[in-house]
Amino acid sequence: MTDTISRPHKPRSLGEAMVRLEHQWGYFLALGALFVLLGMVALAMVAFATIASVVMLGAFLAIAGLAEIVIGFRSRTWGRFFLWVVAGLLYVAAGVAAIAQPLLAAAIFTLALGAGLTATGLMRVWIGFEMPSGARGLALLSAVVTTALGVLIVIGWPANSFFILGLMLAVDLMFSGWSWIGFGLALRARAKTPQP
């Protein structure tokens, strides 16, 4: 017996998905505006945003740790059980420590962020010199900016630990918001343009 319930077909291309979404442009515009507003609030309350970021990260670490412990107890071999449970306990401990001491965790995360950006930037410098000459300039510019940002974070540590993570959250929210606004406006323009 065939299925007589009509199901909407999945879009086969990005263009078909855009056609389906073009009359929903207002939702994307509202989402973008909300993200920009939240980014501005985070920018105005950057120390609070840093603490909120650390507490949320701590909660995510604890939840991930609990999930790994559950997976460990469901595993059938002693080696996998031990690895999953130990990894889960470490995640839970890190998450609880971040929630209990958010300022100390912010300092540790900020130092790790600065060191990571510096290492990434230096790696990009090396990769940039290996690229063809046409793409080398932008790659090296990106590498220098990333390295400089990492070095500035490390040099300003630990004093900058109270605002770096909140500042990055605020900037990310605002850029994401403007991206959604741009997407909503593009959908609106498509909806108003007659399609052949």
TILUM-222912 format. One record per residue: residue number from 0; x, y, z of N, C-alpha, C, O, CB in turn; residue in three letters. Coordinates in steps of 0.02 Angstrom, whole numbers. Each point is the difference from the previous one (the first is absolute). Glycine has a CB too. Layout:
(site NUM,(X,Y,Z),(X,Y,Z),(X,Y,Z),(X,Y,Z),(X,Y,Z),"ALA")
...
% end
This chain:
(site 0,(42,-59,0),(-42,59,0),(45,62,0),(48,4,38),(-141,-66,23),"MET")
(site 1,(76,108,-102),(42,61,-5),(-21,50,52),(-58,1,22),(74,-20,-145),"THR")
(site 2,(30,60,141),(-13,53,49),(-38,56,-34),(26,32,-46),(78,-62,111),"ASP")
(site 3,(-165,43,-41),(-42,51,-32),(6,68,33),(-29,48,-23),(-48,-138,-11),"THR")
(site 4,(114,93,89),(8,65,34),(49,42,-40),(56,-22,-16),(-80,-30,130),"ILE")
(site 5,(3,112,-129),(44,43,-40),(52,31,46),(-16,29,52),(-76,-4,-135),"SER")
(site 6,(154,-31,64),(55,29,38),(33,53,-43),(10,-9,-60),(9,-99,124),"ARG")
(site 7,(-1,165,-32),(36,50,-39),(68,-27,-21),(35,-30,40),(-95,123,21),"PRO")
(site 8,(77,-81,-124),(64,-26,-23),(57,44,25),(-8,60,12),(-48,-108,-114),"HIS")
(site 9,(113,16,110),(59,36,24),(28,41,-58),(-1,-23,-57),(27,-66,143),"LYS")
(site 10,(-2,150,-71),(30,40,-54),(61,-35,-28),(40,-28,38),(-83,133,15),"PRO")
(site 11,(50,-104,-118),(56,-34,-33),(60,45,-11),(55,-23,-16),(-137,-51,-39),"ARG")
(site 12,(72,139,62),(55,46,-12),(-7,59,48),(-52,11,31),(60,-46,-152),"SER")
(site 13,(45,74,125),(-1,60,42),(-51,50,-27),(-34,33,38),(155,-51,-8),"LEU")
(site 14,(-126,23,-96),(-48,45,-31),(-71,-18,19),(-41,44,14),(119,-25,-108),"GLY")
(site 15,(-94,-83,94),(-67,-22,18),(-13,13,74),(-56,20,18),(60,-108,-107),"GLU")
(site 16,(46,79,132),(-8,15,71),(-11,75,9),(-40,20,43),(113,-117,-12),"ALA")
(site 17,(-38,139,-69),(-9,72,5),(-71,20,-20),(-29,45,31),(152,-28,-55),"MET")
(site 18,(-149,-49,-27),(-69,15,-21),(-49,-15,56),(-47,37,12),(77,-62,-132),"VAL")
(site 19,(-19,-30,154),(-44,-19,56),(6,49,58),(-49,12,36),(59,-131,-70),"ARG")
(site 20,(49,146,44),(12,44,58),(-14,73,-14),(-4,40,48),(88,-121,-11),"LEU")
(site 21,(-91,101,-99),(-1,72,-15),(-59,36,32),(4,61,12),(53,-87,-119),"GLU")
(site 22,(-112,-8,121),(-56,34,32),(6,-1,76),(-43,26,35),(-29,-58,-132),"HIS")
(site 23,(125,1,122),(13,-1,72),(55,49,19),(29,-5,54),(-64,-115,-52),"GLN")
(site 24,(49,168,-45),(56,45,10),(-5,39,66),(51,17,30),(-40,-7,-154),"TRP")
(site 25,(-71,5,146),(-9,38,62),(28,-35,61),(26,32,45),(-127,18,-96),"GLY")
(site 26,(94,-117,52),(27,-38,57),(76,5,4),(28,8,54),(-125,-86,-64),"TYR")
(site 27,(129,75,-48),(73,5,-1),(23,70,19),(51,10,33),(-46,-99,-122),"PHE")
(site 28,(-43,138,67),(15,70,17),(-7,10,76),(42,32,31),(-82,7,-145),"LEU")
(site 29,(-14,-66,143),(-11,6,72),(54,-37,39),(24,25,51),(-147,-16,-71),"ALA")
(site 30,(143,-69,-4),(53,-37,33),(65,39,-1),(36,4,50),(-91,-112,-82),"LEU")
(site 31,(70,138,-25),(61,40,-5),(-1,60,46),(49,16,33),(-38,-52,-151),"GLY")
(site 32,(-69,70,121),(-6,58,44),(8,-21,73),(31,35,39),(-108,20,-121),"ALA")
(site 33,(50,-113,101),(7,-26,68),(74,-14,16),(23,18,54),(-138,-67,-60),"LEU")
(site 34,(151,18,-41),(71,-14,10),(40,65,8),(43,5,44),(-56,-111,-110),"PHE")
(site 35,(-2,155,24),(36,64,5),(-15,33,68),(45,26,32),(-50,-11,-158),"VAL")
(site 36,(-58,-16,147),(-19,29,65),(36,-36,57),(27,32,45),(-139,0,-91),"LEU")
(site 37,(113,-99,44),(35,-38,52),(75,15,-1),(32,4,53),(-119,-94,-61),"LEU")
(site 38,(116,99,-51),(70,18,-5),(14,68,30),(51,10,33),(-43,-79,-135),"GLY")
(site 39,(-53,116,91),(9,67,29),(-7,-2,76),(37,35,35),(-82,17,-141),"MET")
(site 40,(-1,-92,132),(-7,-8,72),(63,-32,28),(25,22,52),(-151,-33,-62),"VAL")
(site 41,(152,-41,-23),(61,-32,23),(59,48,-2),(44,-3,43),(-87,-107,-84),"ALA")
(site 42,(44,154,-8),(54,50,-5),(-6,50,57),(51,21,28),(-47,-35,-153),"LEU")
(site 43,(-65,33,142),(-10,48,55),(16,-32,68),(19,35,47),(-107,23,-116),"ALA")
(site 44,(78,-123,74),(11,-35,64),(53,-54,-11),(-12,-59,12),(-108,82,26),"MET")
(site 45,(178,-3,-62),(51,-47,-23),(25,-46,55),(13,-59,-13),(20,142,-73),"VAL")
(site 46,(-25,-59,147),(23,-44,55),(-53,-52,16),(17,-59,11),(52,153,36),"ALA")
(site 47,(-133,-74,-46),(-54,-48,11),(-3,-50,-57),(-11,-60,12),(-54,147,51),"PHE")
(site 48,(75,-64,-124),(0,-45,-58),(57,-51,5),(-8,-58,-20),(-44,149,-51),"ALA")
(site 49,(109,-70,97),(56,-46,9),(-18,-54,50),(10,-59,-13),(72,151,-14),"THR")
(site 50,(-110,-72,84),(-20,-49,51),(-54,-46,-27),(2,-60,12),(28,142,79),"ILE")
(site 51,(-79,-53,-126),(-54,-41,-29),(29,-51,-50),(-22,-57,-1),(-59,152,17),"ALA")
(site 52,(129,-73,-56),(31,-46,-49),(35,-58,36),(-6,-57,-21),(21,153,-58),"SER")
(site 53,(21,-80,132),(37,-51,36),(-48,-48,35),(11,-61,-1),(84,141,18),"VAL")
(site 54,(-148,-54,13),(-49,-43,34),(-35,-46,-51),(-9,-60,13),(-9,148,76),"VAL")
(site 55,(0,-60,-147),(-32,-42,-51),(49,-53,-26),(-20,-58,-9),(-53,155,-24),"MET")
(site 56,(135,-79,22),(50,-48,-21),(9,-54,53),(6,-60,-16),(52,148,-52),"LEU")
(site 57,(-57,-68,131),(5,-49,54),(-59,-48,1),(8,-60,10),(55,144,56),"GLY")
(site 58,(-124,-57,-77),(-59,-43,-2),(4,-49,-58),(-16,-58,7),(-52,150,45),"ALA")
(site 59,(90,-68,-110),(7,-44,-58),(52,-55,13),(-10,-57,-19),(-23,152,-57),"PHE")
(site 60,(89,-76,107),(51,-50,17),(-27,-53,47),(12,-59,-10),(76,146,-6),"LEU")
(site 61,(-126,-65,67),(-28,-48,48),(-50,-46,-34),(0,-60,13),(17,143,79),"ALA")
(site 62,(-60,-56,-134),(-49,-41,-36),(35,-50,-46),(-18,-59,-3),(-66,153,8),"ILE")
(site 63,(136,-71,-41),(37,-44,-44),(35,-55,41),(2,-58,-21),(16,152,-61),"ALA")
(site 64,(8,-76,140),(32,-49,43),(-49,-53,24),(16,-60,1),(64,147,34),"GLY")
(site 65,(-140,-66,-15),(-50,-48,22),(-20,-47,-57),(-10,-59,10),(-32,143,73),"LEU")
(site 66,(37,-56,-144),(-16,-42,-58),(55,-52,-12),(-15,-57,-15),(-50,152,-36),"ALA")
(site 67,(128,-75,58),(55,-47,-9),(-1,-54,53),(16,-58,-14),(51,148,-40),"GLU")
(site 68,(-84,-72,116),(-4,-50,53),(-55,-51,-15),(10,-60,8),(31,145,75),"ILE")
(site 69,(-99,-61,-107),(-54,-45,-18),(22,-47,-56),(-13,-60,2),(-72,147,32),"VAL")
(site 70,(119,-59,-84),(25,-42,-55),(50,-51,26),(0,-58,-22),(-17,153,-59),"ILE")
(site 71,(58,-75,129),(48,-46,29),(-33,-58,35),(21,-58,-7),(56,152,21),"GLY")
(site 72,(-130,-81,23),(-36,-53,34),(-37,-46,-48),(-15,-57,16),(4,132,83),"PHE")
(site 73,(-3,-50,-159),(-34,-41,-50),(48,-40,-43),(-20,-43,-39),(-72,126,39),"ARG")
(site 74,(157,-67,5),(49,-37,-41),(8,-70,28),(-14,-14,58),(74,121,-87),"SER")
(site 75,(-36,-151,-14),(2,-71,18),(70,-24,20),(8,-56,24),(-103,39,-102),"ARG")
(site 76,(146,59,69),(67,-22,18),(28,45,55),(-17,59,4),(36,-104,-121),"THR")
(site 77,(25,16,158),(28,36,56),(41,60,-23),(-3,54,31),(5,-161,34),"TRP")
(site 78,(38,100,-119),(42,54,-24),(-41,60,-22),(16,57,18),(68,-140,-54),"GLY")
(site 79,(-136,71,-2),(-43,55,-22),(-37,31,58),(-7,61,4),(-6,-115,-115),"ARG")
(site 80,(-11,11,157),(-34,26,59),(45,48,38),(-21,56,18),(-46,-162,-10),"PHE")
(site 81,(128,85,5),(47,40,38),(15,67,-35),(-1,52,32),(51,-157,14),"PHE")
(site 82,(-36,103,-112),(16,61,-37),(-59,49,-1),(9,59,13),(71,-125,-83),"LEU")
(site 83,(-140,40,55),(-58,45,-3),(-15,31,68),(-13,60,5),(-34,-129,-98),"TRP")
(site 84,(50,28,146),(-18,25,67),(52,50,24),(-18,52,28),(-39,-160,-2),"VAL")
(site 85,(121,94,-36),(52,47,22),(-5,65,-39),(4,54,29),(72,-150,-1),"VAL")
(site 86,(-86,92,-94),(-8,61,-40),(-62,39,23),(2,61,6),(55,-117,-104),"ALA")
(site 87,(-111,20,111),(-61,33,24),(10,34,67),(-24,56,10),(-42,-141,-73),"GLY")
(site 88,(100,52,109),(13,29,65),(43,63,-6),(-11,49,36),(2,-163,17),"LEU")
(site 89,(58,113,-98),(42,60,-10),(-42,58,-28),(8,57,21),(92,-131,-41),"LEU")
(site 90,(-145,59,-27),(-44,51,-27),(-45,29,54),(-8,60,6),(11,-117,-118),"TYR")
(site 91,(-32,13,153),(-45,23,53),(39,43,50),(-24,52,21),(-47,-156,-34),"VAL")
(site 92,(131,81,31),(41,39,48),(17,69,-29),(-4,50,36),(52,-157,10),"ALA")
(site 93,(-29,110,-110),(16,64,-31),(-63,45,-2),(4,59,13),(87,-114,-82),"ALA")
(site 94,(-147,26,52),(-62,39,-3),(-21,27,68),(-18,58,6),(-18,-128,-102),"GLY")
(site 95,(39,27,147),(-18,22,68),(49,54,25),(-21,48,31),(-29,-162,-7),"VAL")
(site 96,(114,105,-39),(50,50,21),(-13,67,-35),(6,53,31),(78,-144,-12),"ALA")
(site 97,(-102,89,-83),(-14,62,-36),(-62,35,28),(0,61,5),(51,-110,-108),"ALA")
(site 98,(-102,11,122),(-60,30,29),(14,27,69),(-24,53,18),(-47,-132,-84),"ILE")
(site 99,(111,42,106),(15,21,69),(47,60,3),(-7,42,44),(-11,-160,-8),"ALA")
(site 100,(65,122,-82),(50,54,-1),(3,31,-70),(49,-9,-35),(18,-49,126),"GLN")
(site 101,(-119,95,-111),(-2,25,-69),(56,50,-16),(23,2,-57),(-145,-19,60),"PRO")
(site 102,(145,56,46),(54,48,-15),(66,-36,-11),(39,19,-45),(-99,68,113),"LEU")
(site 103,(74,-137,-28),(61,-39,-10),(-4,-38,-66),(49,-2,-38),(-34,-10,162),"LEU")
(site 104,(-73,-17,-139),(-9,-35,-64),(7,49,-58),(29,-18,-52),(-104,-66,108),"ALA")
(site 105,(49,145,-48),(7,50,-54),(73,15,-13),(20,8,-57),(-131,41,87),"ALA")
(site 106,(150,-44,23),(72,13,-8),(34,-58,-37),(41,11,-44),(-41,57,150),"ALA")
(site 107,(-17,-129,-88),(30,-59,-33),(-22,-3,-73),(42,-11,-44),(-39,-51,154),"ILE")
(site 108,(-68,71,-122),(-25,-2,-69),(30,55,-43),(16,-10,-59),(-122,-40,101),"PHE")
(site 109,(115,110,-12),(28,56,-38),(73,-14,-18),(20,13,-57),(-97,66,116),"THR")
(site 110,(115,-106,-13),(70,-17,-15),(3,-54,-54),(40,4,-46),(-6,26,164),"LEU")
(site 111,(-78,-80,-112),(-1,-53,-51),(-20,28,-68),(26,-21,-51),(-56,-63,140),"ALA")
(site 112,(-17,131,-89),(-21,32,-63),(57,38,-31),(13,-6,-60),(-130,15,103),"LEU")
(site 113,(153,31,-3),(56,38,-26),(55,-44,-27),(28,13,-53),(-55,76,134),"GLY")
(site 114,(43,-142,-44),(52,-47,-22),(-23,-36,-64),(40,-9,-46),(0,-7,165),"ALA")
(site 115,(-103,-3,-121),(-26,-34,-60),(1,44,-61),(18,-22,-55),(-89,-47,129),"GLY")
(site 116,(50,132,-66),(2,46,-57),(71,13,-23),(12,5,-60),(-117,49,102),"LEU")
(site 117,(151,-47,5),(70,11,-19),(27,-60,-40),(31,9,-52),(-14,64,154),"THR")
(site 118,(-29,-133,-76),(23,-60,-35),(-33,-7,-68),(33,-18,-49),(-13,-38,159),"ALA")
(site 119,(-85,69,-114),(-35,-4,-64),(27,51,-49),(11,-16,-59),(-114,-24,118),"THR")
(site 120,(115,101,-36),(27,52,-43),(68,-17,-27),(14,10,-59),(-79,72,122),"GLY")
(site 121,(109,-109,-20),(67,-19,-22),(-4,-57,-51),(39,-2,-48),(8,38,158),"LEU")
(site 122,(-93,-83,-100),(-9,-54,-48),(-25,28,-66),(21,-23,-53),(-46,-58,146),"MET")
(site 123,(-19,131,-91),(-25,30,-62),(55,38,-36),(-1,3,-62),(-112,6,114),"ARG")
(site 124,(160,20,-15),(56,34,-33),(40,-51,-41),(16,12,-58),(-10,73,152),"VAL")
(site 125,(8,-142,-63),(38,-53,-35),(-39,-24,-62),(28,-9,-54),(25,-26,164),"TRP")
(site 126,(-119,23,-100),(-41,-22,-56),(-4,54,-54),(2,-15,-60),(-69,-57,138),"ILE")
(site 127,(63,135,-58),(-4,56,-47),(60,4,-46),(-8,14,-59),(-59,46,142),"GLY")
(site 128,(127,-73,-56),(59,1,-42),(3,-59,-48),(36,2,-50),(23,58,142),"PHE")
(site 129,(-97,-113,-77),(-2,-58,-44),(-52,7,-55),(-2,-41,-46),(41,-29,142),"GLU")
(site 130,(-82,121,-92),(-54,8,-49),(26,33,-63),(52,32,0),(-135,-24,94),"MET")
(site 131,(45,-15,-149),(18,35,-61),(-2,76,11),(-35,24,44),(-10,-119,-114),"PRO")
(site 132,(83,131,31),(8,72,11),(-66,38,-3),(-7,51,34),(121,-60,-82),"SER")
(site 133,(-162,-12,9),(-64,35,-6),(-40,0,64),(-35,48,15),(34,-77,-135),"GLY")
(site 134,(5,-26,158),(-39,-6,61),(41,14,62),(-27,2,56),(-43,-86,-113),"ALA")
(site 135,(134,95,49),(45,8,57),(-15,62,41),(3,-2,61),(83,-58,-126),"ARG")
(site 136,(-102,116,32),(-9,64,36),(-56,-3,51),(11,19,58),(30,39,-159),"GLY")
(site 137,(-100,-81,82),(-56,-3,47),(12,-51,55),(-18,11,57),(-59,23,-149),"LEU")
(site 138,(108,-90,74),(16,-52,50),(48,27,52),(-9,-12,60),(-10,-77,-146),"ALA")
(site 139,(70,126,64),(49,27,47),(-31,56,42),(16,7,59),(76,-36,-138),"LEU")
(site 140,(-136,69,49),(-35,52,38),(-42,-31,55),(1,22,58),(-3,52,-159),"LEU")
(site 141,(-36,-126,84),(-40,-36,50),(45,-29,54),(-17,4,60),(-68,-31,-147),"SER")
(site 142,(142,-1,68),(46,-29,48),(28,52,48),(4,-11,60),(25,-76,-144),"ALA")
(site 143,(-10,145,57),(28,53,42),(-53,27,49),(16,12,58),(64,19,-151),"VAL")
(site 144,(-141,-22,69),(-53,25,44),(-14,-50,55),(-7,20,58),(-44,44,-153),"VAL")
(site 145,(46,-128,78),(-14,-52,51),(57,-3,51),(-13,-4,60),(-54,-61,-145),"THR")
(site 146,(129,66,60),(57,-3,46),(2,61,45),(12,-6,60),(52,-60,-145),"THR")
(site 147,(-75,126,57),(1,61,39),(-54,-1,53),(12,21,57),(34,41,-155),"ALA")
(site 148,(-106,-85,80),(-54,-4,49),(18,-47,56),(-12,16,59),(-71,9,-149),"LEU")
(site 149,(111,-83,74),(20,-47,51),(54,28,46),(-3,-7,61),(-26,-85,-139),"GLY")
(site 150,(79,125,48),(54,30,40),(-28,55,46),(20,5,58),(64,-32,-150),"VAL")
(site 151,(-129,68,66),(-30,53,41),(-39,-29,59),(2,27,55),(-9,47,-156),"LEU")
(site 152,(-28,-128,89),(-38,-31,55),(48,-28,52),(-11,9,60),(-82,-38,-139),"ILE")
(site 153,(147,-4,57),(48,-29,48),(36,55,38),(10,-6,60),(5,-93,-135),"VAL")
(site 154,(4,153,41),(36,55,33),(-45,34,53),(24,18,53),(45,1,-157),"ILE")
(site 155,(-133,-12,88),(-46,33,47),(-28,-45,55),(-37,22,43),(9,51,-136),"GLY")
(site 156,(47,-137,91),(-25,-48,49),(35,10,66),(60,14,-1),(-86,-95,-90),"TRP")
(site 157,(-5,75,148),(-69,-20,15),(-49,58,6),(-60,-11,10),(108,-86,47),"PRO")
(site 158,(-23,158,-64),(-45,58,9),(-57,1,-50),(-55,22,16),(152,42,28),"ALA")
(site 159,(-85,-89,-105),(-52,2,-51),(-49,-58,5),(-47,-4,-40),(128,62,-34),"ASN")
(site 160,(-72,-103,122),(-42,-59,6),(-73,17,16),(-45,-40,-12),(145,-23,50),"SER")
(site 161,(-111,123,-11),(-68,18,20),(-43,24,-58),(-61,6,6),(107,24,104),"PHE")
(site 162,(-14,-15,-167),(-40,27,-55),(11,-33,-68),(-41,8,-44),(43,98,106),"PHE")
(site 163,(52,-142,-71),(15,-29,-67),(-55,-47,-24),(-24,7,-56),(146,3,81),"ILE")
(site 164,(-141,-58,17),(-50,-49,-22),(-68,34,-11),(-35,-17,-48),(96,-72,112),"LEU")
(site 165,(-79,135,-21),(-63,37,-10),(1,43,-62),(-49,5,-36),(33,-5,159),"GLY")
(site 166,(74,31,-136),(7,40,-61),(-6,-43,-62),(-33,19,-48),(107,61,111),"LEU")
(site 167,(-42,-138,-62),(-5,-45,-59),(-71,-25,-9),(-23,-7,-56),(143,-27,73),"MET")
(site 168,(-155,20,38),(-70,-21,-5),(-42,56,-30),(-41,-13,-44),(56,-62,144),"LEU")
(site 169,(-4,137,-77),(-39,56,-25),(12,11,-75),(-47,9,-38),(53,44,151),"ALA")
(site 170,(57,-55,-133),(17,9,-71),(-30,-56,-42),(-27,13,-54),(134,47,86),"VAL")
(site 171,(-101,-122,-8),(-28,-56,-37),(-76,6,-7),(-27,-13,-54),(121,-59,96),"ASP")
(site 172,(-128,91,11),(-73,8,-4),(-19,54,-50),(-46,-8,-39),(37,-28,159),"LEU")
(site 173,(46,92,-119),(-17,54,-46),(14,-19,-73),(-41,15,-44),(66,67,134),"MET")
(site 174,(32,-115,-103),(13,-21,-69),(-50,-53,-23),(-22,2,-57),(144,23,75),"PHE")
(site 175,(-139,-71,26),(-51,-50,-18),(-66,34,-15),(-35,-17,-48),(92,-69,119),"SER")
(site 176,(-75,135,-29),(-62,36,-10),(-2,36,-66),(-50,-2,-36),(41,16,158),"GLY")
(site 177,(64,20,-140),(1,36,-64),(-2,-49,-58),(-27,16,-53),(92,77,107),"TRP")
(site 178,(-36,-152,-45),(-4,-51,-52),(-72,-23,-11),(-23,-6,-57),(139,-32,85),"SER")
(site 179,(-153,27,27),(-70,-20,-6),(-42,56,-30),(-46,-12,-39),(60,-64,137),"TRP")
(site 180,(1,138,-79),(-36,57,-29),(12,3,-75),(-47,9,-39),(56,54,148),"ILE")
(site 181,(54,-72,-129),(15,0,-72),(-35,-56,-36),(-25,10,-56),(135,39,81),"GLY")
(site 182,(-114,-108,6),(-35,-56,-30),(-75,15,-6),(-31,-15,-52),(117,-65,99),"PHE")
(site 183,(-115,109,5),(-71,17,-2),(-15,52,-54),(-50,-5,-34),(43,-20,156),"GLY")
(site 184,(51,75,-128),(-10,51,-52),(8,-29,-70),(-36,20,-46),(77,67,126),"LEU")
(site 185,(5,-135,-88),(8,-33,-65),(-62,-40,-17),(-23,-1,-58),(147,-5,74),"ALA")
(site 186,(-153,-28,34),(-62,-37,-12),(-57,47,-18),(-41,-15,-43),(80,-74,123),"LEU")
(site 187,(-41,146,-46),(-53,49,-14),(6,26,-72),(-50,6,-35),(49,28,157),"ARG")
(site 188,(62,-20,-143),(11,23,-69),(-22,-54,-50),(-29,16,-52),(124,57,91),"ALA")
(site 189,(-80,-136,-24),(-21,-55,-44),(-76,-5,-3),(-29,-12,-53),(135,-49,80),"ARG")
(site 190,(-138,70,31),(-73,-6,2),(-34,55,-41),(-53,-11,-28),(62,-41,142),"ALA")
(site 191,(22,111,-117),(-30,55,-37),(17,0,-74),(-33,34,-40),(38,31,144),"LYS")
(site 192,(46,-105,-123),(20,-5,-70),(-41,-54,-34),(-1,-57,23),(117,98,5),"THR")
(site 193,(-149,-25,-83),(-37,-53,-36),(47,-53,-27),(50,16,-32),(-140,67,1),"PRO")
(site 194,(73,-146,45),(41,-56,-23),(-26,-25,-67),(-60,-2,-11),(86,-30,130),"GLN")
(site 195,(19,13,-165),(-22,-25,-66),(-33,-68,5),(-22,-27,-51),(114,91,-1),"PRO")
% end
